[in-house]
Amino acid sequence: MTDSKLSVRAKEIDLIVYDFDGVMTDNRVIVFQDGAEAVVVNRADGL
């Protein structure tokens, strides 16, 4: 596919849906003493 065709097709995209864990994180989870969990993320990945 040529760059110009790819550009035209890309402009037709309205929405991209993907799973957060493992895509925007490195899949690490912190478990606190009380059992609460938190994921580790990079602030640069924020929307």
C-alpha positions in Angstrom: 0.0 0.0 0.0 1.4 3.4 -0.9 1.9 6.2 1.6 -0.9 8.2 0.0 -3.4 5.4 0.2 -2.4 4.6 3.7 -2.9 8.3 4.7 -6.4 8.3 3.2 -7.3 5.1 5.0 -5.9 6.4 8.3 -8.1 9.5 8.1 -11.2 7.2 8.0 -10.4 5.9 11.5 -12.7 7.4 14.1 -11.8 5.2 17.1 -9.2 2.8 18.3 -10.1 0.5 21.3 -7.5 -1.6 23.1 -6.9 -3.1 26.5 -5.1 -0.9 29.0 -3.1 -3.5 30.9 0.0 -4.6 29.1 -0.5 -2.1 26.3 0.0 1.1 28.2 1.6 -0.5 31.2 4.4 -3.0 31.7 1.9 -5.3 33.4 3.3 -4.7 36.9 0.9 -4.6 39.8 1.6 -3.2 43.3 -0.3 -5.0 46.1 -0.6 -3.0 49.3 -0.7 -4.5 52.8 -4.5 -4.0 52.9 -5.0 -5.9 49.7 -5.6 -2.9 47.4 -3.9 -3.0 44.0 -2.4 -0.4 41.7 -0.9 -0.7 38.3 2.4 1.0 37.3 2.0 3.3 34.3 4.2 5.9 32.5 2.7 9.4 32.7 3.8 9.8 29.0 1.1 7.3 28.1 -1.7 9.5 29.5 -4.3 10.8 27.2 
